[in-house]
Amino acid sequence: MEDYLFFVVAFLASVVSGVVGFGTGLILISVGSFFYDIKETIVLANIFFIGVTLSRAYLFRADIDWRMTKLMLVLGLPMVVLGASLLVPSENRIISLILGSVILVYIANVVFGIFDSYKATTPAIVLGGGVWGLLGGFVGDGNVVKAAIFDHIGMTKETFVATMAFTSLLANIAKYAVYGRLAIESQRDPVIIIGLFILAFIGSFVGKQLLSRVSPIRFRAAMLLVLSGAALKLIIIG
């Protein structure tokens, strides 16, 4: 039953993030932790992320901002490797607390605009890429940092989605390589892995169709409600 519920959450997360540009990881890892151990959830989610970001990068390939991609990856890739390496020796409780805190910071930024004074200079973007990579490797998703940077630049919706996807694709591949080397790959049935990839492509396609037709405001509001509950669960219960 847990596997089927995880499939449903994965599909919905893919569709929602296809509209708002990100959020797959925040939703899938936080809600998925209700069903699985937090570390296995992160590894399973990363497999799904590869499918999501690969399909989305392909669908929006013409809109990728290559300059921003390079700046985000300068520190982003080395730091994602470091973050993924830290996952193994870390206690599940610590991972849950950090992930829950990251989600609450994201919600606070959406509601109160706490990062509105951020100046998107080149050094700040490179440094932000490092923070994104470290969080992404350690708790599975650091896209709240990257989204805040891209929001300040004023990208179009399509460029936002495309650049988020392509940079995340490279980071997700790097994470999976580290997880495999450290022997924390998921032991789930290969059918589940294949199913996640199929759902990733379908969800990305549906999200692309909705992007130009639906206001992302309602989607984001629904996502915030889900994330609020999940964040409190991660912080209070683990």
Backbone as CSV, one residue per row, in Angstrom:
resi,resn,N_x,N_y,N_z,CA_x,CA_y,CA_z,C_x,C_y,C_z
1,MET,0.828,-1.206,0.000,0.000,0.000,0.000,0.863,1.257,0.000
2,GLU,1.964,1.225,0.780,2.847,2.392,0.840,3.404,2.748,-0.533
3,ASP,3.755,1.711,-1.319,4.317,1.961,-2.642,3.310,2.671,-3.545
4,TYR,2.043,2.245,-3.480,1.019,2.869,-4.313,0.780,4.318,-3.893
5,LEU,0.748,4.560,-2.600,0.571,5.929,-2.115,1.749,6.807,-2.527
6,PHE,2.943,6.238,-2.488,4.130,6.980,-2.912,4.017,7.341,-4.387
7,PHE,3.485,6.426,-5.206,3.271,6.693,-6.629,2.334,7.885,-6.820
8,VAL,1.238,7.898,-6.060,0.259,8.986,-6.177,0.898,10.319,-5.812
9,VAL,1.614,10.344,-4.698,2.281,11.576,-4.261,3.311,12.014,-5.295
10,ALA,4.065,11.059,-5.848,5.090,11.377,-6.843,4.473,12.014,-8.082
11,PHE,3.362,11.457,-8.550,2.708,12.005,-9.740,2.187,13.417,-9.485
12,LEU,1.492,13.608,-8.368,0.955,14.930,-8.044,2.074,15.952,-7.861
13,ALA,3.165,15.537,-7.236,4.300,16.439,-7.039,4.892,16.857,-8.370
14,SER,4.967,15.923,-9.315,5.513,16.228,-10.636,4.636,17.218,-11.389
15,VAL,3.323,17.025,-11.309,2.392,17.934,-11.991,2.460,19.332,-11.388
16,VAL,2.390,19.413,-10.060,2.422,20.710,-9.383,3.715,21.451,-9.689
17,SER,4.841,20.758,-9.609,6.118,21.428,-9.861,6.265,21.810,-11.321
18,GLY,5.549,21.103,-12.209,5.574,21.487,-13.613,4.899,22.821,-13.849
19,VAL,3.982,23.183,-12.959,3.269,24.458,-13.077,4.014,25.578,-12.362
20,VAL,4.467,25.332,-11.136,5.117,26.396,-10.362,6.624,26.441,-10.571
21,GLY,7.186,25.428,-11.252,8.609,25.455,-11.588,9.488,24.595,-10.711
22,PHE,9.041,24.287,-9.512,9.798,23.422,-8.606,8.855,22.936,-7.515
23,GLY,9.385,22.143,-6.592,8.564,21.661,-5.493,8.432,20.155,-5.453
24,THR,8.885,19.474,-6.522,8.804,18.012,-6.544,9.455,17.411,-5.306
25,GLY,10.684,17.848,-5.036,11.435,17.281,-3.923,10.822,17.594,-2.576
26,LEU,10.435,18.858,-2.383,9.863,19.254,-1.094,8.609,18.453,-0.776
27,ILE,7.762,18.270,-1.777,6.523,17.522,-1.558,6.804,16.037,-1.385
28,LEU,7.565,15.466,-2.328,7.761,14.020,-2.334,8.541,13.520,-1.119
29,ILE,9.605,14.215,-0.756,10.408,13.763,0.382,9.664,13.965,1.697
30,SER,9.052,15.142,1.852,8.366,15.420,3.120,7.157,14.512,3.319
31,VAL,6.338,14.340,2.279,5.164,13.468,2.405,5.579,11.998,2.361
32,GLY,6.581,11.684,1.522,7.045,10.303,1.422,7.634,9.779,2.710
33,SER,8.115,10.685,3.561,8.701,10.257,4.835,7.650,9.679,5.781
34,PHE,6.359,9.870,5.447,5.297,9.228,6.222,5.292,7.720,5.966
35,PHE,5.788,7.322,4.780,5.718,5.922,4.363,7.025,5.160,4.552
36,TYR,8.159,5.846,4.335,9.456,5.187,4.360,10.422,5.897,5.308
37,ASP,11.521,5.222,5.604,12.642,5.827,6.306,13.114,7.048,5.516
38,ILE,13.526,8.116,6.195,13.859,9.374,5.526,14.983,9.205,4.506
39,LYS,15.994,8.383,4.825,17.098,8.203,3.884,16.643,7.459,2.636
40,GLU,15.823,6.423,2.822,15.325,5.698,1.649,14.407,6.590,0.831
41,THR,13.631,7.432,1.506,12.764,8.361,0.790,13.586,9.299,-0.081
42,ILE,14.685,9.805,0.452,15.547,10.714,-0.305,16.129,10.014,-1.528
43,VAL,16.587,8.762,-1.359,17.171,8.026,-2.482,16.108,7.694,-3.527
44,LEU,14.942,7.210,-3.093,13.852,6.917,-4.022,13.415,8.176,-4.759
45,ALA,13.295,9.261,-4.011,12.894,10.529,-4.616,13.912,10.983,-5.649
46,ASN,15.190,10.772,-5.377,16.217,11.202,-6.321,16.110,10.448,-7.644
47,ILE,15.746,9.164,-7.576,15.526,8.393,-8.803,14.386,9.024,-9.594
48,PHE,13.328,9.378,-8.888,12.190,10.032,-9.537,12.597,11.386,-10.100
49,PHE,13.425,12.130,-9.354,13.868,13.448,-9.806,14.598,13.366,-11.140
50,ILE,15.410,12.323,-11.304,16.156,12.189,-12.559,15.184,12.098,-13.730
51,GLY,14.120,11.309,-13.557,13.120,11.204,-14.610,12.389,12.512,-14.847
52,VAL,12.010,13.182,-13.759,11.287,14.456,-13.870,12.135,15.521,-14.556
53,THR,13.356,15.696,-14.070,14.199,16.767,-14.612,14.673,16.465,-16.026
54,LEU,14.890,15.195,-16.339,15.270,14.821,-17.702,14.152,15.143,-18.679
55,SER,12.932,14.739,-18.333,11.800,14.995,-19.221,11.509,16.483,-19.337
56,ARG,11.587,17.195,-18.215,11.281,18.622,-18.237,12.361,19.419,-18.968
57,ALA,13.619,19.041,-18.786,14.703,19.718,-19.499,14.557,19.518,-21.000
58,TYR,14.090,18.344,-21.400,13.883,18.079,-22.831,12.699,18.884,-23.364
59,LEU,11.600,18.880,-22.635,10.398,19.578,-23.087,10.616,21.090,-23.192
60,PHE,11.453,21.655,-22.297,11.675,23.104,-22.266,13.095,23.476,-22.699
61,ARG,13.759,22.602,-23.453,15.182,22.786,-23.777,15.486,24.106,-24.467
62,ALA,14.536,24.628,-25.224,14.776,25.877,-25.950,14.805,27.086,-25.026
63,ASP,14.344,26.932,-23.785,14.237,28.065,-22.864,15.306,28.080,-21.771
64,ILE,16.280,27.177,-21.835,17.312,27.109,-20.794,18.204,28.350,-20.829
65,ASP,18.433,28.949,-19.674,19.354,30.084,-19.536,20.735,29.502,-19.235
66,TRP,21.597,29.484,-20.237,22.884,28.808,-20.104,23.847,29.563,-19.198
67,ARG,23.757,30.883,-19.165,24.636,31.654,-18.276,24.331,31.322,-16.815
68,MET,23.050,31.328,-16.462,22.671,31.010,-15.092,23.009,29.564,-14.747
69,THR,22.875,28.695,-15.722,23.215,27.292,-15.501,24.675,27.150,-15.085
70,LYS,25.560,27.825,-15.801,26.993,27.744,-15.500,27.301,28.321,-14.117
71,LEU,26.698,29.461,-13.800,26.959,30.094,-12.506,26.477,29.222,-11.346
72,MET,25.317,28.601,-11.507,24.770,27.775,-10.428,25.577,26.503,-10.205
73,LEU,26.199,26.001,-11.268,26.893,24.716,-11.163,28.351,24.828,-10.738
74,VAL,28.917,26.039,-10.775,30.332,26.211,-10.398,30.601,25.619,-9.019
75,LEU,29.816,26.014,-8.031,29.920,25.437,-6.687,28.849,24.384,-6.432
76,GLY,27.774,24.461,-7.209,26.646,23.569,-6.975,26.998,22.096,-7.066
77,LEU,27.713,21.700,-8.119,28.042,20.286,-8.292,29.010,19.761,-7.229
78,PRO,30.104,20.476,-6.939,30.982,19.979,-5.865,30.268,19.877,-4.519
79,MET,29.406,20.850,-4.234,28.724,20.849,-2.940,27.631,19.784,-2.856
80,VAL,27.021,19.448,-3.990,26.007,18.390,-3.947,26.664,17.043,-3.655
81,VAL,27.879,16.861,-4.156,28.627,15.635,-3.853,28.961,15.577,-2.361
82,LEU,29.382,16.717,-1.809,29.684,16.783,-0.381,28.438,16.503,0.449
83,GLY,27.337,17.145,0.090,26.093,16.955,0.833,25.612,15.515,0.801
84,ALA,25.693,14.886,-0.371,25.269,13.491,-0.500,26.157,12.571,0.334
85,SER,27.434,12.900,0.418,28.371,12.096,1.215,28.061,12.194,2.706
86,LEU,27.509,13.331,3.126,27.174,13.529,4.539,25.898,12.797,4.951
87,LEU,25.121,12.356,3.951,23.839,11.721,4.255,24.007,10.424,5.045
88,VAL,25.001,9.612,4.668,25.168,8.286,5.277,25.421,8.338,6.779
89,PRO,26.409,9.102,7.256,26.700,9.078,8.693,25.733,9.889,9.549
90,SER,24.827,10.619,8.928,23.942,11.509,9.690,22.741,10.759,10.260
91,GLU,22.308,11.195,11.436,21.131,10.613,12.073,19.871,11.039,11.320
92,ASN,18.906,10.115,11.240,17.649,10.425,10.565,16.964,11.645,11.175
93,ARG,17.057,11.771,12.495,16.393,12.878,13.188,16.963,14.218,12.742
94,ILE,18.276,14.277,12.573,18.921,15.518,12.136,18.476,15.872,10.726
95,ILE,18.427,14.870,9.854,17.999,15.095,8.473,16.571,15.624,8.450
96,SER,15.692,15.010,9.243,14.292,15.440,9.294,14.160,16.874,9.797
97,LEU,14.914,17.216,10.834,14.860,18.574,11.389,15.313,19.613,10.374
98,ILE,16.413,19.321,9.678,16.933,20.272,8.697,15.965,20.423,7.537
99,LEU,15.439,19.297,7.034,14.492,19.365,5.920,13.239,20.129,6.324
100,GLY,12.707,19.847,7.513,11.531,20.567,7.982,11.791,22.055,8.112
101,SER,12.977,22.415,8.587,13.344,23.830,8.735,13.472,24.514,7.381
102,VAL,14.063,23.810,6.407,14.200,24.362,5.055,12.824,24.638,4.458
103,ILE,11.899,23.717,4.668,10.542,23.901,4.148,9.871,25.114,4.789
104,LEU,10.034,25.285,6.103,9.430,26.431,6.786,10.029,27.750,6.312
105,VAL,11.338,27.753,6.025,11.979,28.959,5.491,11.394,29.291,4.127
106,TYR,11.192,28.266,3.306,10.581,28.488,1.992,9.185,29.091,2.133
107,ILE,8.375,28.517,3.026,7.020,29.026,3.226,7.054,30.475,3.711
108,ALA,7.959,30.774,4.641,8.087,32.139,5.158,8.470,33.109,4.050
109,ASN,9.321,32.653,3.131,9.731,33.523,2.029,8.563,33.810,1.095
110,VAL,7.761,32.789,0.807,6.605,32.980,-0.070,5.594,33.928,0.566
111,VAL,5.351,33.753,1.853,4.318,34.538,2.542,4.797,35.937,2.915
112,PHE,6.038,36.030,3.416,6.530,37.303,3.950,7.630,37.952,3.108
113,GLY,8.131,37.259,2.098,9.171,37.833,1.240,10.460,38.136,1.979
114,ILE,10.928,37.197,2.804,12.107,37.471,3.631,13.392,37.605,2.817
115,PHE,13.373,37.129,1.568,14.562,37.246,0.724,14.419,38.345,-0.333
116,ASP,13.430,39.219,-0.148,13.184,40.259,-1.150,14.359,41.213,-1.319
117,SER,15.179,41.370,-0.283,16.309,42.300,-0.367,17.546,41.652,-0.983
118,TYR,17.435,40.400,-1.357,18.569,39.673,-1.952,19.000,40.331,-3.256
119,LYS,20.298,40.538,-3.434,20.847,41.125,-4.652,21.506,40.021,-5.477
120,ALA,20.986,39.796,-6.666,21.471,38.697,-7.501,22.735,39.082,-8.263
121,THR,23.816,39.369,-7.533,25.106,39.631,-8.167,25.740,38.294,-8.545
122,THR,26.754,38.358,-9.410,27.407,37.118,-9.841,27.989,36.327,-8.672
123,PRO,28.750,36.959,-7.745,29.263,36.203,-6.595,28.143,35.609,-5.740
124,ALA,27.058,36.365,-5.571,25.942,35.877,-4.759,25.275,34.675,-5.420
125,ILE,25.172,34.706,-6.742,24.572,33.582,-7.469,25.434,32.331,-7.329
126,VAL,26.753,32.506,-7.472,27.673,31.372,-7.340,27.605,30.790,-5.927
127,LEU,27.612,31.675,-4.916,27.511,31.225,-3.524,26.169,30.538,-3.271
128,GLY,25.115,31.128,-3.815,23.792,30.518,-3.675,23.742,29.140,-4.305
129,GLY,24.464,28.981,-5.424,24.540,27.672,-6.060,25.185,26.643,-5.144
130,GLY,26.183,27.086,-4.379,26.828,26.185,-3.428,25.889,25.749,-2.322
131,VAL,25.101,26.695,-1.795,24.130,26.371,-0.742,23.067,25.419,-1.289
132,TRP,22.602,25.709,-2.500,21.628,24.827,-3.162,22.171,23.406,-3.285
133,GLY,23.415,23.279,-3.732,24.006,21.965,-3.907,24.160,21.208,-2.599
134,LEU,24.623,21.902,-1.560,24.836,21.260,-0.262,23.521,20.738,0.313
135,LEU,22.493,21.581,0.291,21.187,21.159,0.799,20.608,20.039,-0.054
136,GLY,20.763,20.167,-1.374,20.224,19.158,-2.275,20.828,17.793,-2.046
137,GLY,22.128,17.751,-1.782,22.784,16.481,-1.538,22.441,15.895,-0.185
138,PHE,22.297,16.761,0.819,22.122,16.288,2.198,20.679,15.952,2.544
139,VAL,19.743,16.835,2.207,18.339,16.576,2.556,17.482,16.265,1.338
140,GLY,18.122,16.176,0.162,17.395,15.751,-1.024,16.909,16.854,-1.928
141,ASP,16.742,18.067,-1.414,16.230,19.159,-2.249,16.642,20.509,-1.678
142,GLY,17.387,21.278,-2.468,17.768,22.626,-2.069,17.206,23.671,-3.009
143,ASN,16.171,23.277,-3.763,15.657,24.167,-4.803,14.981,25.422,-4.280
144,VAL,14.679,25.480,-2.977,14.123,26.725,-2.443,15.138,27.855,-2.599
145,VAL,16.414,27.528,-2.479,17.473,28.533,-2.643,17.563,28.964,-4.102
146,LYS,17.581,27.987,-4.981,17.700,28.289,-6.409,16.483,29.058,-6.920
147,ALA,15.300,28.685,-6.444,14.086,29.377,-6.858,14.102,30.835,-6.416
148,ALA,14.598,31.095,-5.200,14.682,32.474,-4.707,15.597,33.308,-5.596
149,ILE,16.708,32.708,-6.031,17.644,33.416,-6.914,16.994,33.703,-8.255
150,PHE,16.372,32.695,-8.840,15.761,32.857,-10.158,14.591,33.837,-10.122
151,ASP,13.852,33.851,-9.007,12.741,34.800,-8.869,13.238,36.239,-8.951
152,HIS,14.398,36.515,-8.343,14.937,37.868,-8.329,15.421,38.306,-9.703
153,ILE,15.804,37.349,-10.515,16.305,37.680,-11.846,15.163,38.050,-12.781
154,GLY,13.973,37.557,-12.484,12.817,37.889,-13.302,12.698,37.045,-14.555
155,MET,12.974,35.757,-14.441,12.859,34.857,-15.593,11.395,34.680,-15.998
156,THR,11.181,34.363,-17.276,9.843,33.970,-17.705,9.529,32.609,-17.083
157,LYS,8.248,32.241,-17.075,7.876,30.955,-16.485,8.593,29.801,-17.171
158,GLU,8.664,29.877,-18.513,9.278,28.791,-19.269,10.774,28.683,-18.993
159,THR,11.460,29.836,-18.950,12.900,29.827,-18.669,13.167,29.361,-17.246
160,PHE,12.317,29.778,-16.323,12.437,29.352,-14.927,12.363,27.829,-14.830
161,VAL,11.327,27.250,-15.428,11.132,25.802,-15.376,12.287,25.073,-16.055
162,ALA,12.697,25.566,-17.231,13.749,24.904,-18.005,15.083,24.913,-17.278
163,THR,15.461,26.063,-16.731,16.765,26.186,-16.071,16.779,25.458,-14.734
164,MET,15.670,25.516,-14.014,15.558,24.731,-12.785,15.753,23.252,-13.091
165,ALA,15.116,22.784,-14.171,15.161,21.363,-14.511,16.551,20.915,-14.935
166,PHE,17.193,21.682,-15.814,18.487,21.234,-16.343,19.565,21.231,-15.266
167,THR,19.609,22.280,-14.454,20.611,22.311,-13.382,20.358,21.190,-12.376
168,SER,19.096,20.938,-12.079,18.761,19.873,-11.134,19.076,18.496,-11.708
169,LEU,18.915,18.328,-13.016,19.221,17.041,-13.646,20.671,16.649,-13.400
170,LEU,21.588,17.571,-13.636,23.005,17.280,-13.435,23.300,16.987,-11.964
171,ALA,22.673,17.749,-11.079,22.876,17.524,-9.644,22.315,16.172,-9.209
172,ASN,21.160,15.803,-9.750,20.540,14.530,-9.382,21.381,13.339,-9.825
173,ILE,21.972,13.439,-11.008,22.843,12.368,-11.493,24.064,12.236,-10.584
174,ALA,24.628,13.377,-10.193,25.791,13.359,-9.293,25.419,12.742,-7.948
175,LYS,24.241,13.092,-7.435,23.790,12.528,-6.153,23.642,11.017,-6.238
176,TYR,23.041,10.550,-7.317,22.817,9.115,-7.448,24.134,8.350,-7.515
177,ALA,25.121,8.948,-8.172,26.440,8.312,-8.240,27.040,8.170,-6.842
178,VAL,26.868,9.196,-6.016,27.398,9.149,-4.647,26.621,8.141,-3.809
179,TYR,25.282,8.164,-3.918,24.466,7.222,-3.158,24.847,5.780,-3.490
180,GLY,25.091,5.503,-4.777,25.481,4.164,-5.190,26.841,3.780,-4.649
181,ARG,27.772,4.716,-4.687,29.132,4.444,-4.202,29.130,4.169,-2.708
182,LEU,28.223,4.829,-1.994,28.165,4.656,-0.543,27.169,3.574,-0.124
183,ALA,26.679,2.838,-1.130,25.798,1.691,-0.866,24.535,2.066,-0.107
184,ILE,23.916,3.178,-0.483,22.616,3.496,0.120,21.552,3.609,-0.963
185,GLU,21.748,2.866,-2.051,20.732,2.827,-3.086,19.482,2.136,-2.534
186,SER,18.339,2.489,-3.069,17.107,1.865,-2.602,17.068,0.395,-3.009
187,GLN,16.573,-0.446,-2.110,16.453,-1.875,-2.393,15.049,-2.229,-2.886
188,ARG,14.297,-1.254,-3.294,12.939,-1.507,-3.757,12.943,-2.297,-5.066
189,ASP,11.813,-2.951,-5.341,11.644,-3.730,-6.562,11.926,-2.848,-7.778
190,PRO,12.670,-3.374,-8.777,12.957,-2.597,-9.995,11.698,-2.099,-10.695
191,VAL,10.592,-2.832,-10.543,9.333,-2.403,-11.158,8.908,-1.048,-10.603
192,ILE,9.145,-0.833,-9.313,8.808,0.444,-8.687,9.664,1.561,-9.277
193,ILE,10.941,1.269,-9.492,11.847,2.263,-10.071,11.383,2.645,-11.471
194,ILE,11.040,1.632,-12.277,10.561,1.886,-13.640,9.258,2.677,-13.596
195,GLY,8.375,2.294,-12.660,7.112,3.007,-12.523,7.307,4.473,-12.185
196,LEU,8.285,4.776,-11.337,8.576,6.164,-10.981,9.038,6.951,-12.197
197,PHE,9.858,6.322,-13.047,10.327,7.002,-14.250,9.162,7.306,-15.189
198,ILE,8.268,6.342,-15.359,7.111,6.553,-16.239,6.234,7.677,-15.700
199,LEU,5.974,7.656,-14.394,5.175,8.717,-13.778,5.841,10.074,-13.919
200,ALA,7.168,10.095,-13.850,7.906,11.352,-13.976,7.652,11.989,-15.334
201,PHE,7.704,11.188,-16.388,7.492,11.711,-17.735,6.044,12.143,-17.939
202,ILE,5.095,11.339,-17.452,3.682,11.696,-17.601,3.366,12.964,-16.816
203,GLY,3.846,13.037,-15.590,3.598,14.215,-14.765,4.189,15.473,-15.355
204,SER,5.391,15.372,-15.922,6.034,16.530,-16.546,5.246,16.998,-17.759
205,PHE,4.735,16.053,-18.531,3.947,16.401,-19.715,2.655,17.107,-19.310
206,VAL,1.969,16.558,-18.305,0.725,17.175,-17.829,1.007,18.573,-17.279
207,GLY,2.089,18.704,-16.518,2.451,20.007,-15.973,2.727,21.028,-17.053
208,LYS,3.386,20.593,-18.141,3.682,21.501,-19.258,2.393,21.986,-19.909
209,GLN,1.413,21.096,-20.041,0.140,21.482,-20.635,-0.612,22.484,-19.758
210,LEU,-0.483,22.316,-18.445,-1.191,23.202,-17.519,-0.500,24.545,-17.331
211,LEU,0.802,24.594,-17.621,1.601,25.785,-17.332,1.015,27.041,-17.948
212,SER,0.587,26.960,-19.197,0.089,28.146,-19.890,-1.414,28.350,-19.705
213,ARG,-2.077,27.434,-19.006,-3.528,27.502,-18.881,-4.021,27.809,-17.469
214,VAL,-3.196,27.499,-16.500,-3.631,27.634,-15.108,-2.722,28.593,-14.356
215,SER,-3.320,29.444,-13.545,-2.528,30.328,-12.697,-1.799,29.500,-11.651
216,PRO,-0.479,29.704,-11.523,0.274,28.928,-10.533,-0.048,29.302,-9.090
217,ILE,-0.807,30.391,-8.896,-1.099,30.855,-7.535,-1.882,29.809,-6.744
218,ARG,-2.907,29.222,-7.361,-3.713,28.218,-6.661,-2.896,26.961,-6.382
219,PHE,-2.084,26.572,-7.363,-1.240,25.406,-7.158,-0.270,25.645,-6.006
220,ARG,0.298,26.836,-5.979,1.276,27.134,-4.929,0.603,27.177,-3.559
221,ALA,-0.613,27.699,-3.516,-1.341,27.752,-2.243,-1.597,26.342,-1.714
222,ALA,-2.022,25.448,-2.604,-2.267,24.062,-2.196,-0.969,23.404,-1.744
223,MET,0.113,23.695,-2.463,1.402,23.114,-2.119,1.850,23.594,-0.738
224,LEU,1.611,24.867,-0.433,2.008,25.412,0.866,1.272,24.726,2.014
225,LEU,0.005,24.409,1.800,-0.759,23.722,2.836,-0.181,22.334,3.116
226,VAL,0.111,21.616,2.035,0.684,20.273,2.188,2.046,20.346,2.867
227,LEU,2.865,21.290,2.407,4.215,21.420,2.947,4.214,21.842,4.415
228,SER,3.262,22.676,4.793,3.189,23.116,6.191,2.975,21.932,7.121
229,GLY,2.020,21.083,6.762,1.764,19.903,7.576,2.946,18.952,7.604
230,ALA,3.560,18.756,6.434,4.702,17.849,6.348,5.891,18.378,7.145
231,ALA,6.121,19.687,7.081,7.245,20.285,7.811,7.072,20.117,9.314
232,LEU,5.859,20.347,9.791,5.596,20.177,11.222,5.795,18.724,11.644
233,LYS,5.380,17.798,10.776,5.576,16.376,11.072,7.058,16.047,11.175
234,LEU,7.853,16.553,10.223,9.291,16.275,10.209,9.983,16.831,11.452
235,ILE,9.582,18.033,11.866,10.234,18.686,13.004,9.791,18.088,14.339
236,ILE,8.501,17.819,14.472,7.967,17.344,15.753,8.148,15.835,15.942
237,ILE,7.831,15.081,14.893,7.855,13.618,15.003,9.127,13.020,14.414
238,GLY,9.608,13.611,13.299,10.784,13.055,12.633,10.419,12.277,11.401
